[in-house]
Amino acid sequence: MNGMSDVRLTLHSQELEAAQGRAMSAPAGDRWSLFWHRRHTRKALLNLTREQLQDIGLTAEQARQEGLKPFWRD
């Protein structure tokens, strides 16, 4: 990864953690929204090309591992 990708991924992961913390203390409907978002984005990772993965700083193996995680897991 280059420096810019590292910064983007770090900031994005911090945003996701903050959103998840809010969602887990929120009503059940908000939790389902979080689960749906995870499912949707993880499945999208499985369809990215090698070039697209390179742009976001992930290897095909990293994308596969994340994409195959169940929606209820962090």
C-alpha positions as CSV (number, residue, x, y, z in Angstrom):
1,M,0.0,0.0,0.0
2,N,1.1,3.5,-0.6
3,G,0.9,6.2,2.1
4,M,-2.3,7.8,0.8
5,S,-4.1,4.4,0.7
6,D,-3.0,3.7,4.3
7,V,-4.4,7.0,5.4
8,R,-7.7,6.5,3.6
9,L,-8.2,3.0,4.9
10,T,-7.3,4.1,8.5
11,L,-9.8,6.9,8.4
12,H,-12.5,4.8,6.8
13,S,-12.0,2.0,9.4
14,Q,-12.3,4.6,12.2
15,E,-15.5,5.9,10.6
16,L,-16.9,2.4,10.4
17,E,-16.0,1.6,14.0
18,A,-17.7,4.8,15.2
19,A,-20.8,4.0,13.1
20,Q,-20.8,0.4,14.4
21,G,-20.6,1.5,18.0
22,R,-23.6,3.8,17.5
23,A,-25.5,1.1,15.6
24,M,-25.0,-1.6,18.3
25,S,-26.4,0.7,21.0
26,A,-29.2,1.8,18.7
27,P,-32.6,0.2,18.1
28,A,-32.7,-3.2,16.3
29,G,-33.8,-1.6,13.0
30,D,-30.5,0.4,12.9
31,R,-28.5,-2.8,13.6
32,W,-30.2,-4.5,10.6
33,S,-29.2,-1.5,8.5
34,L,-25.6,-2.1,9.5
35,F,-25.9,-5.8,8.8
36,W,-27.4,-5.1,5.4
37,H,-24.6,-2.6,4.6
38,R,-21.9,-5.1,5.6
39,R,-23.5,-7.8,3.4
40,H,-23.8,-5.5,0.4
41,T,-20.3,-4.1,0.6
42,R,-18.7,-7.5,1.3
43,K,-20.4,-9.0,-1.7
44,A,-19.3,-6.1,-3.8
45,L,-15.6,-6.7,-2.8
46,L,-15.9,-10.2,-4.4
47,N,-16.7,-8.6,-7.8
48,L,-13.9,-6.0,-7.9
49,T,-11.2,-6.4,-10.6
50,R,-7.6,-6.7,-9.7
51,E,-7.1,-3.0,-10.7
52,Q,-9.9,-1.8,-8.5
53,L,-8.5,-3.8,-5.6
54,Q,-5.1,-2.2,-6.2
55,D,-6.7,1.2,-6.2
56,I,-8.1,0.7,-2.7
57,G,-5.0,-1.1,-1.4
58,L,-6.3,-4.6,-1.0
59,T,-5.0,-7.9,-2.4
60,A,-7.4,-10.4,-4.0
61,E,-6.9,-12.6,-0.9
62,Q,-7.8,-9.8,1.5
63,A,-10.9,-9.0,-0.5
64,R,-11.9,-12.6,-0.6
65,Q,-11.5,-13.1,3.2
66,E,-13.5,-9.9,3.9
67,G,-16.1,-10.7,1.2
68,L,-16.8,-14.2,2.6
69,K,-17.3,-13.1,6.2
70,P,-20.8,-13.4,7.5
71,F,-22.7,-10.1,7.8
72,W,-23.0,-10.4,11.6
73,R,-19.2,-10.5,12.1
74,D,-16.9,-7.4,12.4
